[in-house]
Amino acid sequence: MRALLVPPFLLLAACNGEPAFDERYDKAAKEIEARAKAMDASIAEADAAARAAGADTRSSKPLPDAARPSNAPPSSGE
């Protein structure tokens, strides 16, 4: 009889340690936000360094027009 009661308690004990979805989501969201802030700070630092060095951060020339894609000639059907 005791052998029948032990497995359900072991299953409950094994599942108890895993964090819930909301906890994992919140943790991932905080990590992503921290990475984004670090990236923004790095970009701002690089931009400030470029300005201090006298470099223009904006491109002085516009981008060239996109090339038309080339298509193969149509098949003669032979």
Buried (B, 14 or more C-beta within 10 A) or exposed (E): EEEEEEEEEEEEEEEEEEEEEEEEEEEEEEEEEEEEEEEEEEEEEEEEEEEEEEEEEEEEEEEEEEEEEEEEEEEEEE
